[in-house]
């Protein structure tokens, strides 16, 4: 489990091709405190540490994960939002995040709003019942609050979030651009409520 509070921005140093990919990710984490087999969320994707060094760790990304997530995350030079797994007693500063991506969102536009940046995104319509204004959502591993949500004429759903200066400075979201794709995880509580309502309808 994670909270969506990004604690480091890592860089993919190498990406070895195979059935999936083995990534070596540079980090400022103290790797002496990270065990092999530990989970680290990498831009919203829960991955397992399979090797490590003083300032890097390696993970294996399956072909399935690559096919279901934003494609530019798994290449050499890519910057990734990192978060170590939640431990008992840690402060829950964001919201409960599982590290399982539900969809890939496309940035449809950005504009300044005070000191922040307002970002509009498009996701598949089937996620609409699980995205609510003032609710939580995870974008590339960062916990954010939904400002508004609406169904679009093209059959998709649009929603907006604000990127505050702190988030812009301490995550990859400060460099967000129109057309960019981001990993989306909807609130786990909304996922279970939708499942319960669907089961009751049948």
N, C-alpha and C positions, 0 to 999 in steps of 0.2 A: 504494500500500500504506500501511497505517496500523498502529498498535500497540494501539489501544483505550485510550490514556492521554489523557484529556480535558485540553486546555490552555487552554480558555476556555469561558465560557457566553455565547452570543450571544442577541440578542432580535430577532425578526422585526419590523421597523419598518413594512413595507408588503408586501402580497401582491396583485399585479395578476393578474386573471383573464384567461385566454386559452385556447388549446388545452391548455396546462398552467398553470403559474403562474411569474411572476417575483417572487422574494423579494428584498427589501433587508434585510440582516441587520447589526445593530449589533454591533461587536466591539471588544475592547481590543488586538487584534493591531496591530503596526506594519505598516500596509498598504503602506508603501514597499518592504517586503521580500516582498510577495506579487504575483506577476505575473498579468496577465490570462491565462486558460487554466489557471491552477493548480488543483489539486484540494484541496478541503476537505471533510472528513467532517462532516456536519450531522446530529447525533443518529443516527449510524450509516450515513448515506447519502452516498456519494461524489458530490459535485456540483462543477461547474466554475465558477470565477469569471469572469463575463462583463462586469462593470463594478465599479468600486471608488471609494472616497473616503477621506478621512483616517481615519475610524473606522467604515467600513461596506464591505460588498461585496455584490454582487448575483449571484444564481444563477437558472437556469431549471430548474424541476422539471416533468418530463413527466407527462402524464396517467397513463401506466403506473406511474411511481414513486408517484404519489399513491394509486393504487388498491391498491398492494402494501405500503403502509407505514401506520404509526399515523396516523390522520386529523387529529389535533389539532396535528401538527407544523407544518403549512403554513398557519397563519393569523396575522394580525397580533397581536402581543403574545406569541406562543409563545416559550418559552425553549429553546434548542438547545445540546446539547453539541457543541463544536467541536474538531477536531484537524486540523492541517496534515499534508500527506502526508509520509511517511517519506523522509529523505534518506540517502544512503550515509554511513556513519559514525555515524549517530544511534544512541543506546542503544535496544535493543528491550526496553522495560520491561514491556510487557503480553504480547500474542501477535500473530501475524500476522493482520491484519484487512484485508479487501478493500473494504469499504464497500458490499457487496451484501446487501440484506436477504433473509433466507430465509423469515421468517414474522413475524406480529404476535402477541406474547404478551399474555395478560391477567393482571393481578395478582389472585390469588385471596385473598391475605391478607398482612398484615404483623404482626410482633410484635417487641418489644425482646428482645435476646439479649446481655447484658452491655452494653458500650458501643456495640454494633452493632445493626442492624435486620435481622432475618431476613425475607426476602421469598419468598413462594410464587407460582409462575407456571404458567400453563397454555398449552400449545402443541399444534398438531396432532400426532396420533400418528405420522405419517410421519417426524417429526424424531427420534423416540425412539432409533433406532440410532446417531444422531450426537451424543447428549448423554450424558455419562458423569460420574459422581461424581469429583471432583478434576480434571476437565477444564476447559477454558476455554470461555467463551461471551461474546458481546458483546450488551449491552442498551443501546439508545439510544446506541451508540458507545463505551460504557465496557466495558473488559475486566474480567470477573469470573470467579470460580471457582465451579463447581457443587458444592453440598454433598451433594445427594441427588437422585435421579430415580426416578420410579415411573410405571407406567401406571394411569390412573384408570378407574373403571367407566363413565364417560360417553364413553369412546373417545378421550379426549385423553391427553396425557402431562403430568405435573406435575413441576416441579423447583424447587429452592430455592437461593438465594444469600444471602450476607450483605453488607450495605452498611456498611462501616466508616466511622467519623467523618470521615476525610479525604475519602473518596469522597462522602459526604453533603454536605460543605461545598463541594466544588469541582466538582460536577456537578449536574444537575437531579434526580438520584436521591434527594436528601435530602428531596424533597417527594412521594415516591411514595405512592400511595393505592390501596386496594382498588378494582378495576374499571378501573383505568388500563390503557391499552394501550401497549406498548413495542415498538420495532423489535428484532428478533432476528437475529443472524448467528451461525451455528454455526462451530466451529473449521474452518478451511479444510482442515486435514489430515484431519479426520473426514469431511468432504464427499468428498474424493478416495478415501479408504479405502472408504467406502460404495459409491461408484461402481465401484471395482475389484471389490469382492465381488459386486455385482449383475451385472456383466459376466461374471464367472467362473461364476456360477450358471446363466447362459444358454449 
